């Protein structure tokens, strides 16, 4: 700004032209002010890249606390973003099993408890509960053979998780907790590898990495009687190179997700697919801050000499 002002003062432009350009510059500054760092109205809408030394996977935006949570495989923990450049530890998780931390998506219920899946490679699949106060713990009663990735809440506060068994089929289950234990009841069966889950109203959205399909199912119908793959409505199809992954949704049903192909996708409520960004390293989790219309994207490190990052993307 100082450089341009100095150039104007030394030019031979007319005062009218100088005034018009300065007015345009002020307008631009006002528009860009929403993209700066900070808090309150001066929220960072991006595009911004925040490097983080972590094994990123799932992201969750808590709209009541205006806080971003993320899973970290490297430290077997959940971290949170301070709104600036730091990612502090929010909770240490129970000791990682022999198969590794293998953390997936995370979500939060109304009592403030965070839930995160463990993939487990067919031996250590689990769901970890992280209460607002106290220590994190593994939910008892769940089948460790199930390779879990996605987890989300429903409008009435229950939990859904997605899983598959190698050599078999995948499913979406309703996870009902009781104390420190839980039971799973299958709502949708016959899937391949369900990775992304989101619920908006009565619609359960599922991204199946094996087939590249994004599908929707009726939550009410699935609760009344378990549905199969044939009961789903195909929303969009992607290639195996896209490697679609974890998903998030806006309140109007817009879906956001990325994948191993480095593309960030959006599907509108009408089923129109668009590419928001491309050319990135592998994309893992995504989280949407609807109040500020910005998307948080977990991007894996490009190579051993670089760090993972959280990308902030403005959504207009």
C-alpha positions as CSV (number, residue, x, y, z in Angstrom):
1,X,0.0,0.0,0.0
2,X,2.8,2.4,0.9
3,X,4.7,1.6,-2.3
4,X,1.7,2.3,-4.5
5,X,0.8,5.5,-2.7
6,X,4.4,6.7,-3.2
7,X,4.3,5.9,-6.9
8,X,1.1,7.8,-7.3
9,X,2.4,10.9,-5.5
10,X,5.3,11.1,-7.9
11,X,3.4,10.4,-11.1
12,X,1.9,12.9,-13.6
13,X,-1.6,11.4,-13.3
14,X,-4.5,13.8,-12.8
15,X,-5.9,14.2,-9.3
16,X,-9.2,12.8,-10.5
17,X,-7.6,9.6,-11.7
18,X,-5.5,9.3,-8.5
19,X,-8.7,9.7,-6.4
20,X,-10.5,7.0,-8.4
21,X,-7.7,4.5,-8.1
22,X,-7.3,5.1,-4.3
23,X,-11.0,4.6,-3.8
24,X,-10.7,1.3,-5.7
25,X,-7.7,0.3,-3.5
26,X,-9.6,1.1,-0.3
27,X,-12.5,-1.1,-1.5
28,X,-10.1,-3.9,-2.3
29,X,-8.6,-3.6,1.2
30,X,-12.0,-3.9,2.8
31,X,-12.7,-7.0,0.8
32,X,-9.4,-8.6,1.7
33,X,-9.6,-7.8,5.4
34,X,-11.8,-10.9,5.9
35,X,-8.8,-13.0,4.7
36,X,-6.4,-11.8,7.4
37,X,-5.5,-13.8,10.6
38,X,-7.0,-13.0,14.0
39,X,-10.3,-13.5,15.7
40,X,-13.8,-12.1,15.6
41,X,-14.7,-10.4,12.3
42,X,-11.1,-10.6,11.2
43,X,-11.2,-14.3,10.6
44,X,-8.8,-16.0,8.3
45,X,-10.9,-17.3,5.3
46,X,-7.8,-18.2,3.3
47,X,-6.4,-19.2,1.0
48,X,-3.9,-20.1,3.7
49,X,-1.5,-23.0,4.3
50,X,-0.6,-23.9,7.9
51,X,2.2,-26.4,8.2
52,X,2.0,-28.8,11.0
53,X,4.3,-31.6,12.2
54,X,1.7,-34.3,12.4
55,X,0.3,-37.4,10.8
56,X,-3.0,-35.7,9.8
57,X,-6.3,-37.5,9.1
58,X,-9.6,-36.4,10.5
59,X,-10.8,-32.8,11.0
60,X,-13.8,-31.5,13.0
61,X,-15.0,-27.9,13.2
62,X,-16.9,-27.1,16.4
63,X,-19.2,-24.3,15.5
64,X,-20.2,-23.6,19.1
65,X,-16.7,-23.1,20.3
66,X,-15.3,-21.9,17.0
67,X,-12.5,-24.4,17.3
68,X,-10.8,-26.9,14.9
69,X,-9.9,-30.3,16.1
70,X,-7.6,-32.7,14.2
71,X,-6.3,-36.2,14.7
72,X,-2.5,-36.8,14.8
73,X,-1.3,-40.4,14.1
74,X,2.3,-39.4,14.9
75,X,1.5,-38.5,18.5
76,X,-1.6,-40.7,18.8
77,X,-3.5,-37.6,20.0
78,X,-6.2,-35.1,19.2
79,X,-4.9,-31.6,18.6
80,X,-6.7,-28.2,18.3
81,X,-5.9,-25.1,16.3
82,X,-5.6,-21.8,18.2
83,X,-6.8,-19.6,15.2
84,X,-3.3,-18.5,14.4
85,X,-0.4,-20.8,13.6
86,X,-0.3,-23.2,16.5
87,X,-1.7,-26.7,16.9
88,X,-1.7,-27.7,20.6
89,X,-2.5,-31.1,22.2
90,X,-6.1,-31.3,23.2
91,X,-6.1,-34.9,24.4
92,X,-3.7,-37.9,24.5
93,X,-5.4,-41.1,23.4
94,X,-5.1,-44.6,24.9
95,X,-1.9,-46.4,24.0
96,X,-1.8,-47.1,20.3
97,X,-2.1,-50.9,19.5
98,X,0.6,-52.8,17.7
99,X,-0.9,-52.0,14.3
100,X,-0.3,-48.3,15.0
101,X,-2.4,-45.2,15.8
102,X,-4.4,-45.4,12.5
103,X,-6.8,-42.6,13.5
104,X,-9.7,-41.7,11.2
105,X,-12.5,-39.2,11.2
106,X,-13.7,-37.5,14.4
107,X,-16.9,-36.0,15.5
108,X,-18.5,-34.5,18.6
109,X,-21.8,-35.0,20.5
110,X,-23.8,-32.4,22.3
111,X,-22.2,-33.2,25.7
112,X,-18.8,-32.2,24.3
113,X,-17.4,-35.8,23.9
114,X,-15.3,-36.3,20.8
115,X,-15.3,-39.7,19.1
116,X,-12.6,-40.9,16.7
117,X,-12.2,-44.1,14.8
118,X,-9.2,-46.4,14.6
119,X,-8.6,-48.4,11.4
120,X,-6.7,-51.2,13.1
121,X,-5.9,-53.2,10.0
122,X,-8.2,-56.1,10.9
123,X,-6.9,-56.6,14.5
124,X,-7.3,-53.3,16.4
125,X,-10.4,-51.6,14.9
126,X,-12.0,-49.3,17.6
127,X,-13.8,-46.2,18.5
128,X,-12.2,-43.9,21.0
129,X,-14.2,-41.5,23.3
130,X,-12.7,-38.3,24.5
131,X,-14.8,-36.7,27.1
132,X,-14.7,-32.9,27.8
133,X,-13.1,-33.7,31.1
134,X,-11.2,-36.8,32.1
135,X,-9.1,-39.3,30.2
136,X,-9.9,-40.8,26.7
137,X,-10.9,-44.4,26.5
138,X,-11.7,-47.1,24.0
139,X,-15.4,-48.0,23.8
140,X,-15.9,-51.6,24.8
141,X,-18.1,-54.0,22.9
142,X,-17.1,-53.1,19.4
143,X,-15.7,-55.7,16.9
144,X,-11.9,-55.2,16.5
145,X,-12.0,-56.9,13.1
146,X,-13.9,-54.0,11.6
147,X,-11.7,-51.5,9.9
148,X,-13.3,-48.2,10.8
149,X,-12.7,-44.8,9.1
150,X,-15.7,-42.5,9.0
151,X,-17.9,-41.4,12.0
152,X,-20.5,-38.7,12.2
153,X,-23.5,-37.6,14.3
154,X,-27.1,-37.5,13.2
155,X,-29.5,-34.5,13.8
156,X,-31.0,-36.3,16.9
157,X,-27.5,-36.8,18.4
158,X,-26.7,-40.5,17.7
159,X,-23.5,-41.7,16.1
160,X,-23.0,-43.5,12.8
161,X,-19.7,-45.2,11.9
162,X,-18.5,-46.8,8.6
163,X,-16.4,-49.9,8.4
164,X,-15.4,-52.9,6.3
165,X,-13.7,-56.3,6.7
166,X,-11.0,-57.2,4.3
167,X,-12.3,-59.7,1.8
168,X,-15.8,-59.0,2.8
169,X,-18.3,-56.1,2.5
170,X,-18.6,-52.8,4.3
171,X,-21.4,-51.2,6.2
172,X,-22.6,-48.2,8.0
173,X,-23.8,-48.8,11.6
174,X,-25.6,-46.9,14.3
175,X,-23.3,-46.7,17.3
176,X,-25.2,-46.7,20.6
177,X,-23.2,-45.9,23.7
178,X,-23.9,-47.0,27.3
179,X,-21.3,-45.9,29.8
180,X,-17.9,-46.9,28.4
181,X,-19.3,-49.5,26.1
182,X,-21.2,-49.4,22.8
183,X,-23.2,-51.6,20.4
184,X,-23.4,-51.4,16.7
185,X,-26.5,-52.0,14.6
186,X,-26.1,-52.2,10.8
187,X,-28.1,-49.6,8.9
188,X,-26.6,-50.0,5.4
189,X,-24.9,-53.2,4.2
190,X,-23.3,-54.3,0.9
191,X,-20.9,-51.4,0.6
192,X,-17.2,-51.8,-0.5
193,X,-15.0,-49.4,1.5
194,X,-17.1,-46.7,3.1
195,X,-14.8,-43.9,4.1
196,X,-16.7,-40.6,4.2
197,X,-19.9,-40.1,6.2
198,X,-22.2,-37.1,6.6
199,X,-25.8,-36.7,7.6
200,X,-28.0,-33.8,6.6
201,X,-31.7,-34.0,7.6
202,X,-32.9,-37.5,6.7
203,X,-30.0,-38.1,4.2
204,X,-27.0,-40.3,5.0
205,X,-24.2,-39.5,2.5
206,X,-21.5,-42.2,2.0
207,X,-18.4,-42.1,-0.1
208,X,-17.3,-45.6,-1.2
209,X,-13.6,-45.6,-2.0
210,X,-13.7,-49.0,-3.7
211,X,-16.3,-48.0,-6.3
212,X,-15.7,-44.2,-6.4
213,X,-19.4,-43.7,-5.8
214,X,-21.0,-41.1,-3.5
215,X,-24.4,-42.4,-2.4
216,X,-27.3,-41.2,-0.3
217,X,-29.7,-43.2,1.9
218,X,-32.8,-42.4,4.0
219,X,-31.9,-42.4,7.7
220,X,-35.5,-43.1,8.7
221,X,-35.8,-46.1,6.4
222,X,-32.5,-47.5,7.4
223,X,-33.5,-47.3,11.1
224,X,-36.8,-49.1,10.3
225,X,-35.1,-51.9,8.3
226,X,-31.5,-52.3,7.3
227,X,-30.9,-51.0,3.7
228,X,-28.6,-52.5,1.1
229,X,-26.5,-50.9,-1.6
230,X,-29.4,-51.2,-4.1
231,X,-31.5,-48.9,-1.9
232,X,-29.0,-46.0,-2.3
233,X,-29.2,-43.1,-4.7
234,X,-26.0,-42.5,-6.7
235,X,-25.0,-38.8,-6.3
236,X,-21.7,-38.9,-8.2
237,X,-19.0,-41.2,-9.4
238,X,-15.2,-40.7,-9.3
239,X,-12.2,-42.7,-10.6
240,X,-9.9,-44.9,-8.6
241,X,-7.2,-42.3,-9.2
242,X,-9.3,-39.7,-7.3
243,X,-9.2,-42.0,-4.3
244,X,-12.1,-40.2,-2.6
245,X,-11.8,-40.0,1.2
246,X,-13.4,-38.4,4.3
247,X,-16.4,-36.1,3.9
248,X,-18.1,-33.1,5.4
249,X,-21.4,-31.4,4.6
250,X,-23.0,-27.9,4.8
251,X,-26.5,-27.6,6.3
252,X,-28.0,-27.3,2.7
253,X,-26.5,-30.7,1.7
254,X,-23.4,-29.4,-0.1
255,X,-20.7,-32.0,0.2
256,X,-17.0,-31.5,0.4
257,X,-14.2,-34.1,0.2
258,X,-10.8,-34.8,-1.3
259,X,-8.8,-37.9,-2.0
260,X,-5.4,-39.4,-2.8
261,X,-5.5,-37.8,-6.3
262,X,-5.0,-34.3,-4.7
263,X,-8.3,-32.8,-5.8
264,X,-10.7,-31.1,-3.5
265,X,-14.3,-31.7,-4.6
266,X,-17.7,-30.1,-4.0
267,X,-21.1,-31.6,-4.8
268,X,-24.0,-29.1,-4.8
269,X,-27.5,-30.0,-3.4
270,X,-28.5,-30.5,-7.1
271,X,-25.8,-33.1,-7.6
272,X,-23.4,-30.8,-9.6
273,X,-19.8,-31.7,-9.1
274,X,-17.0,-29.2,-9.2
275,X,-13.3,-29.1,-8.4
276,X,-12.4,-26.5,-5.7
277,X,-8.7,-27.1,-5.8
278,X,-6.2,-29.5,-7.5
279,X,-2.6,-30.4,-7.7
280,X,-2.1,-30.9,-3.9
281,X,-0.6,-33.9,-2.2
282,X,-3.0,-36.5,-0.8
283,X,-6.1,-35.0,0.9
284,X,-7.4,-36.6,4.1
285,X,-10.1,-35.0,6.3
286,X,-12.1,-31.9,5.7
287,X,-14.2,-29.7,8.0
288,X,-16.6,-26.8,7.1
289,X,-17.0,-23.6,9.1
290,X,-20.4,-22.5,7.8
291,X,-20.5,-19.2,9.7
292,X,-17.4,-18.0,7.9
293,X,-17.8,-20.0,4.7
294,X,-14.4,-21.6,4.9
295,X,-13.2,-25.1,4.5
296,X,-10.4,-26.7,6.4
297,X,-8.5,-29.4,4.5
298,X,-5.9,-31.9,5.9
299,X,-3.2,-32.4,3.3
300,X,-0.5,-35.0,3.7
301,X,3.2,-34.2,3.4
302,X,4.4,-34.3,-0.2
303,X,7.5,-36.3,0.7
304,X,9.8,-37.1,3.7
305,X,11.4,-33.7,3.6
306,X,8.2,-31.7,4.0
307,X,5.4,-31.3,6.5
308,X,1.7,-32.0,6.4
309,X,-0.6,-28.9,6.3
310,X,-4.0,-27.7,7.1
311,X,-5.3,-25.6,4.1
312,X,-8.0,-22.9,4.7
313,X,-10.1,-22.5,1.6
314,X,-12.7,-19.7,1.2
315,X,-16.1,-21.1,-0.1
316,X,-18.2,-18.5,-1.9
